C-alpha cells in the first residue's frame, strides 16, 4: 500500500465527497490565498512596468528648466514680468560643474510645412543642441546626430525620424545627404533616428538651434534649457537645482525665492517619488498576500484537526483490523495533500487567467502585468507543507491511541 494505491485514493476521494461542505471551505481558503497572491503580484509588476515605460524616453537624471512669470517685485522691478532665456543663460548653465550634457530648445510655432519632391506634409520641428540626443535617449539608425560644428556654423542640416522618413520618402532607402525644404529653407539630411518613446517622437525633425534662431526668430532667445547630471546623487542634484535658480535669478533679475519665476522639473525627483510609492504599494500587496496565505494555512490546520477528531473512531476500527500507524497517518496526509494542492493550483490558474485578460491594459502608469511563477508555486508549496504538518501531528497522536479507546471516542 503506497502513494499509488488505487483503493486508498478511491477511499480518499469518497471521504472528500461525503464531506462536501468541509472540503469546500478548506479548498476555498487555499484557493483564495493563491488567487489574491497572483493578482497582487501582477498588479505590482504592472505598475513597475508602467513607470519604466513612462520614463523610457527621457534621461532620468535630468533637469528641465523653462521660464515663467514673476510673482514678486524685485530690485525696483514689478511683479508679473514674463521671463525669457537666451544663449547666455544656456552657456552659463551648461558650464556648471556636474552638468554632463546640456541643450536648449527653440520651438517653432506649430507643425511646419516640409516639402520633398511633390510631397508636402506637416511635421513638428525642434531646434536643439547636440546634447539633446542624450536627453531624449535618441537612437541613431543612419548617419549622425547634430554636432557642435552644425551649431557654430549655423548649418542648414536636419536629423529625421523613421516615421517621418516613411511618410515623406516612401520606399526610398538611402536618405542621408538628400535635401528637403522646411518652410522656404532647404536643409540637408545628415541623420536618421529612432526613439523608444511614442510614435509621435519619430515624426520630429531636428535642426541646429542657432539656425532656427537666425532664420525664424532673429534673436538669441531659447524657450527651454535641459541638462543631464550623469551619476550625480539625488541630494547633489537638488543642490545643483538651487545653484541654477541663483544663477538665473542674478541673470534675469528676479527673487531667487520666487518659485514661479522659473519652473524646474527634476526628473530624478519625480522618478524617486513614484518608485517610493510603488515600494509602499508592493509592501502592502505582500502583506495582504501573506495575510491571505496565512488565513489559508490556518483554515487547513483547523480542518485537519476536525478531520482527525471526526475520524478517531474510524482509526480505531482500522487499527483493530490490522492497519499500521504509518498507513493511518499516510491516509490523512494524502487527504490534506489533495485538498491543498488541487485548490492551490486552481487558485494560481484562475489568477493567471484574470491577469491574461488584463495584459492588454496600457493606461498611464499601468502596463503589461506579469506573474512571478517561482513565487506563486513557492507559496503553493508553503500551503501544501503547512497542510501536511497541520494534519501530521493530530494524525500521529490518533494513530497511537489503543483501538478500544479510539472506538469509544
Secondary structure, DSSP 8 states (H G I E B T S, - for coil): --TT-HHHHHHHHHHHHHTHHHHHHHHHHHHHHHHHHHHHHHHHHHHHHHHHHHTTTS-SSEEEEEE-B--S-BTTB-S--B--EEHHHHHHHHTSTT--EEEEEEE-SS-EEEEETTEEEEE-EEEE-TTHHHHTT-EEEEE----HHHHHTT--EEEEEHHHHHHHHTT----TT-EEEETTEEEEEEEEEE-SS-GGGGG-EEEEHHHHIIIIISS-EESEEEEE-TT--HHHHHHHHHHHHHHHHHHHT--TT-TTTEEEEEHHHHHHHHHHHHHHHHHHHHHHHHHHHHHHHHHHHHHHHHHHHHTHHHHHHHHHTT--HHHHHHHHHHHHHHHHHHHHHHHHHHHHHHHHHHTT-EETTEE-----HHHHHHHHHHHHHHHHHHHHHHHHHHHTS-HHHHHH-
